[in-house]
Amino acid sequence: MITLKIVLEDKKEQLQAEQYFKTQPQIDLYIEEKADKEQTGGGEEFLLRNGLVLSDMPEVCTYYIEKKAAVVAVLRDGRDYPGVRYAVIAWQDAEEDYLEKVYQRYHGLPWSICETKRCFIRETTVDDLEAFYKMYKERSITKYMEDLFEDPEEERQYIRDYRDKVYAFYGFGMWTVCLKETGEVIGRAGLSMREGFEDPELGYMIAVPWQKKGLAEEVCREILQYGKDQLGFEQIQVLMEAENTASEHLCRKLGFQFVEKQKIEKTMYDRYLLRY
């Protein structure tokens, strides 16, 4: 449930927006005169911690941004909205799912990306680090991919930066794979942009105890579908070393086709492409 405060300059439009959002099941509309124990138990402080502000007034957006609240601007011609990270052209564009994602981004909560029969895929958080370090102890995991930082604090900061700069900018990246049955972290998978290439790249890693169970194929198929349906990609690439026969076998099962050899720094890769 999201507590939403609406501040629009036009009072008629304000009323229309309030009437609309009152009908949304995941929205708890913040009404100034009721923002006390009756509704939230904390007034504006509750809003700052748990809510989101939707406004077309730059001064209102600035006020709440300075208080570190989640803000979505409704853009108006001729107005500047300094510091605003998320905006819509009209308040009607602020759909419930969009507002939820903005709220989660501001409050450091991971987005749920997609799910399969046995797994769910979500954004990575620093809480996943303990599980990652256990996985990466297996030498086979780092044979064809980079290891984690030796210092956990460096890896923790890397994840924080990744969330702020990659997830927030692209809306996608490498994610965490969890088992539905237990919630246990069992791997990583996702789509990323490699420097020098225009096509997004599929990557995956399933921890050793869960390998050879078809989970990698299951997860990658769903991510590829997500890339097409939700992100609008027309093709996705994979770059792998020729000796990585397990990944080659999986990629061919997923529909990728070899297109060329590509040298990156000192390593030669086989480049595969999936065209939707």
Residue, then its C-alpha position, 0 to 999 in steps of 0.5 A: m500500500i502506497t500513501l500518495k499525496i497529490v498537489l496540483e495547481d488546478k483545483k479542479e484537476q486536483l479533485q479529479a486526480e483524488q477521485y481517480f486514485k481513491t479507486q486504486p486498491q494499492i493507493d492510500l490517498y493522503i488527505e491533509e486534514k485527515a493526516d493524523k492518527e485517524q489515517t496514518g498515525g504520523g502526519e507528514e513524517f509518515l508521508l516522508r518515510n512511507g509515501l510519495v508526492l505527485s505534483d506539478m508545482p516545482e516549489v512543492c517538488t523541491y520542498y519534498i525532495e529536500k526532505k528526502a521524500a519520494v517525488v514524481a513531477v507532473l511536467r508543465d511547459g515552461r517550468d523547471y523541476p530541479g532534482v526531480r528523478y521521475a516525472v510524467i507528462a500528465w497525472q493520468d500517466a502515473e499508473e499504480d505500477y509505476l508509482e509502486k516502482v518509484y516508491q521502491r526505488y526511493h526507499g531502496l526496495p528491490w523491484s520484483i522482475c519476473e517469475t518462473k515455475r520454480c523461481f522468482i527474479r528480483e533486483t539485488t540488494v546488499d542482503d544477498l552478499e552472504a549467499f553470493y560469497k558462499m556461491y563464489k567459493e566454488r572455483s567453477i563459478t569464476k572460471y568464466m566470470e569475474d569474482l567478487f571483491e575480496d573485501p565484502e565492504e567493497e562488494r557492498q558499495y558496488i551493489r549500492d552504486y549498481r542500484d543507484k547508477v545501473y538499475a535507476f538509469y537502465g531499469f534493468g541489470m543483473w538480478t538475484v535468482c531465488l527459489k519460490e519454495t524457500g526464498e533461498v538465493i540460488g544465483r544471478a541472472g539478467l541483462s546488461m550493457r557491455e561497453g562498445f556494444e549496442d545490444p543488451e547481453l544475457g548473463y547467468m550463474i546458478a550455484v553449484p548445488w542447483q545446477k543440472k536441474g534445468l533452472a538456468e534454462e527456465v530462468c533465462r527463458e523468462i528473462l528473455q521474454y521479459g526483455k522482449d515484452q517489458l523492455g522492448f528489445e529486438q535482439i539480445q547477445v551472449l559473449m562467451e569463451a569457446e571453451n565454455t561448452a555448457s553455456e554454448h549448449l544452453c544458448r543454442k537451446l534458447g535459440f541463440q545463433f553464433v555470429e562472430k568471434q570478438k576479441i575484447e582486451k586479451t580474450m577471444y569470445d564467441r558472440y551469439l545473437l537471439r533475434y525475436 
